[in-house]
Amino acid sequence: MSDSSSGPPTRPTQAALDRYAELFNQSLTLRHFGARLSFPEGRNKVVVTLPELRPEHRGGVGSALAVNGGILAALFDLAIGTSGALVDPTRRCATVQLSMSFERPVTGDRLRVESEIDSQGLTLLFATARVYDAQDRVCGRCQGVVRLSNLPWASGESPATN
């Protein structure tokens, strides 16, 4: 619940969100994983892409074609967890709960996960994400809870440390 005297929440600047994504995309983890994080201008959402699905991403449902559920869980965690940047990209935040459902195998040569905030309080936000295959079909959904802290990231700009 929000305090009505504080007015509507302000959205971070696009430049701040772009800088957050840039630092995150330079991290060893995302470079190794092959994922890209972005905050499309004018849209209040997080977008995570795997622009090229590699053999190590596959193996879901016992198939060399489908993306492994562990990979999808990691991407849901990334998309939901970074939705805290839509509130304040300088504040620490962490995913504290995820609930996922997989509706169809993710196949093709790329995928996209989109996340948006459903509601937020002072220290928690609730977000929803969807994973889309290369044909733009929804293949899975996730709901999550993110804990917001008043502490800044160690780098001052992003949780990316390397």
C-alpha positions as CSV (number, residue, x, y, z in Angstrom):
1,M,0.0,0.0,0.0
2,S,1.2,3.5,-0.7
3,D,0.9,6.6,1.3
4,S,-1.5,8.9,-0.6
5,S,0.4,12.0,0.7
6,S,3.6,11.0,-1.1
7,G,2.0,11.2,-4.5
8,P,2.5,8.7,-7.4
9,P,5.8,7.0,-7.5
10,T,8.3,8.5,-9.9
11,R,9.9,6.4,-12.5
12,P,13.7,6.3,-12.9
13,T,15.1,8.1,-16.0
14,Q,15.7,6.1,-19.1
15,A,19.4,7.0,-18.9
16,A,19.6,5.4,-15.4
17,L,17.9,2.2,-16.5
18,D,20.0,2.0,-19.6
19,R,23.2,2.4,-17.4
20,Y,22.0,-0.3,-15.1
21,A,21.4,-2.7,-18.0
22,E,24.7,-1.8,-19.6
23,L,26.6,-2.7,-16.4
24,F,24.6,-5.8,-15.9
25,N,25.2,-6.9,-19.5
26,Q,29.0,-6.5,-19.0
27,S,28.9,-8.9,-16.0
28,L,30.7,-12.2,-16.3
29,T,27.5,-14.0,-15.5
30,L,25.4,-12.6,-18.3
31,R,28.2,-12.7,-20.8
32,H,28.8,-16.4,-20.0
33,F,25.1,-17.1,-20.1
34,G,24.5,-15.2,-23.3
35,A,21.6,-13.2,-21.9
36,R,20.9,-9.5,-22.5
37,L,18.9,-7.2,-20.1
38,S,17.1,-4.1,-21.3
39,F,14.4,-1.7,-20.3
40,P,12.6,-0.6,-23.4
41,E,12.1,3.1,-23.6
42,G,8.6,4.2,-22.7
43,R,7.5,0.8,-21.4
44,N,7.5,0.0,-17.7
45,K,9.0,-3.5,-18.1
46,V,12.1,-5.5,-18.0
47,V,13.1,-7.5,-21.1
48,V,15.7,-10.4,-20.9
49,T,16.7,-12.1,-24.2
50,L,18.7,-15.0,-25.2
51,P,19.4,-13.9,-28.7
52,E,21.1,-17.3,-29.6
53,L,20.0,-20.5,-27.9
54,R,23.1,-22.7,-27.6
55,P,23.4,-26.5,-26.9
56,E,24.1,-25.9,-23.2
57,H,20.7,-24.1,-22.9
58,R,18.8,-27.1,-24.2
59,G,17.7,-30.5,-22.8
60,G,14.3,-29.7,-21.5
61,V,11.7,-32.5,-21.5
62,G,14.4,-34.9,-22.6
63,S,14.8,-33.1,-26.0
64,A,17.8,-31.6,-27.7
65,L,15.4,-29.0,-29.1
66,A,13.7,-27.6,-25.9
67,V,15.3,-25.2,-23.5
68,N,16.0,-26.7,-20.1
69,G,13.8,-25.7,-17.2
70,G,16.7,-24.6,-15.1
71,I,17.7,-22.1,-17.7
72,L,14.1,-20.8,-17.8
73,A,14.1,-20.5,-14.0
74,A,17.3,-18.5,-14.1
75,L,15.9,-16.1,-16.7
76,F,12.7,-15.7,-14.7
77,D,14.8,-14.9,-11.6
78,L,16.8,-12.3,-13.6
79,A,13.7,-10.7,-15.1
80,I,11.7,-10.6,-11.8
81,G,14.8,-9.7,-9.7
82,T,15.8,-6.8,-11.8
83,S,12.2,-5.3,-11.9
84,G,13.3,-3.5,-8.7
85,A,15.3,-1.2,-11.0
86,L,12.0,0.1,-12.3
87,V,11.5,1.5,-8.8
88,D,15.0,2.7,-8.1
89,P,18.0,1.3,-10.0
90,T,20.4,2.4,-7.2
91,R,18.8,0.4,-4.4
92,R,19.7,-3.1,-3.6
93,C,17.0,-5.7,-4.2
94,A,16.7,-9.5,-4.3
95,T,14.2,-12.1,-5.4
96,V,12.7,-13.8,-2.4
97,Q,10.1,-16.0,-4.0
98,L,9.3,-17.4,-7.5
99,S,6.4,-19.5,-8.7
100,M,6.7,-20.8,-12.2
101,S,4.5,-22.7,-14.6
102,F,5.7,-24.1,-17.9
103,E,3.0,-24.4,-20.6
104,R,4.9,-25.6,-23.6
105,P,8.5,-26.4,-24.5
106,V,10.5,-23.4,-25.6
107,T,12.0,-24.2,-28.9
108,G,13.6,-22.3,-31.8
109,D,16.8,-20.3,-32.0
110,R,16.0,-17.5,-29.4
111,L,13.7,-16.5,-26.5
112,R,12.5,-13.5,-24.6
113,V,11.3,-13.0,-21.0
114,E,9.3,-9.9,-20.1
115,S,8.6,-8.8,-16.6
116,E,6.5,-6.0,-15.1
117,I,5.5,-4.9,-11.6
118,D,2.0,-5.8,-10.5
119,S,2.1,-3.9,-7.2
120,Q,4.6,-2.6,-4.7
121,G,4.9,-1.5,-1.1
122,L,7.7,0.0,0.9
123,T,9.9,-3.1,1.0
124,L,8.3,-5.6,-1.3
125,L,7.2,-5.6,-4.9
126,F,5.2,-8.2,-6.8
127,A,6.0,-8.9,-10.4
128,T,4.8,-11.2,-13.2
129,A,6.9,-12.5,-16.1
130,R,6.3,-14.5,-19.3
131,V,8.7,-16.4,-21.5
132,Y,8.2,-16.2,-25.3
133,D,9.7,-18.6,-27.9
134,A,11.1,-17.6,-31.3
135,Q,7.5,-17.6,-32.7
136,D,6.4,-15.2,-30.0
137,R,4.2,-17.8,-28.2
138,V,3.9,-17.6,-24.4
139,C,5.6,-20.8,-23.1
140,G,5.7,-20.1,-19.4
141,R,4.7,-17.7,-16.7
142,C,6.2,-16.7,-13.4
143,Q,5.1,-14.6,-10.4
144,G,7.6,-13.4,-7.9
145,V,8.3,-11.3,-4.9
146,V,11.3,-8.9,-4.7
147,R,12.7,-7.4,-1.5
148,L,13.7,-3.7,-1.8
149,S,16.4,-2.4,0.4
150,N,17.3,1.2,1.3
151,L,21.0,0.4,0.8
152,P,22.7,1.2,-2.4
153,W,24.5,-1.3,-4.6
154,A,28.1,-1.7,-3.7
155,S,29.1,-0.3,-7.1
156,G,26.6,2.6,-6.6
157,E,25.0,1.8,-10.0
158,S,24.2,-1.9,-10.4
159,P,24.4,-5.3,-8.8
160,A,26.8,-6.4,-11.5
161,T,30.2,-6.8,-9.8
162,N,32.4,-8.0,-12.7
